[in-house]
């Protein structure tokens, strides 16, 4: 058997092996059930569902954005407080040093 | 024609459920997933029923959408990192009985690269010409011919190893 002939034979066998399979017996019932469920929802109901979903999404994203803003604001305030504290400490240290220098000058005189 | 033909959804399901299910099963290699895809395809048909012009249009539409939805399902599986392989229950679910050869050919087909598998399914299951396959897949004719040739060679080589006792041409 030459190559062309054996390939033709293989193609015939493939065609037989790949004949359409019967659909599962309950497939049609499931399709019709899902179709009925879908058809049972009026266009108004579908729009209401979409609107509700949009509102929920907007609330979730809006809430997340607000929370993030609050966190950033609090962090900013904390950072400012830390800077002020550092300045106060530095100022206190300088005042102490000034006092010590003044005392030292007085003693020298 | 569009005005005279009234599509009957239930009749379309009766006529084409085997085709849609078989395309999905052979593309995905998963019985349960093929069932889901077939349901989704027919529900999509229901939504587009008004645009279906005649019985042939319905057949072509269903075949194309079944291929597309199967490809989508395979893509989602790849994203989730699930490889395409036929499970042990393949071909054994439901009440149907298929021949051992058909079962093993399906298993081998699942190991062929997806574009070649799509061309082979449409050629040997649906008996389409390369030109019709090109239209169905929206691919250039030369690409389809190449997929068919390579896929057939690959499948034959695999069959020569795994299906020697069944296939004379392998």
Interface residues (C-beta under 8 A of the other chain):
Chain A: X6 X7 X8 X9 X10 X11 X12 X13 X14 X15 X16 X17 X18 X19 X20 X21 X22 X23 X24 X25 X27 X28 X30 X31 X32 X34 X35 X38
Chain B: X9 X10 X13 X14 X17 X18 X19 X20 X21 X22 X25 X26 X31 X35 X38 X39 X42 X43 X46 X93 X94 X95 X96 X98 X99 X101 X102 X105 X106 X109 X120 X121 X124 X125 X127 X152 X155 X156 X159 X166 X167 X168 X169 X170
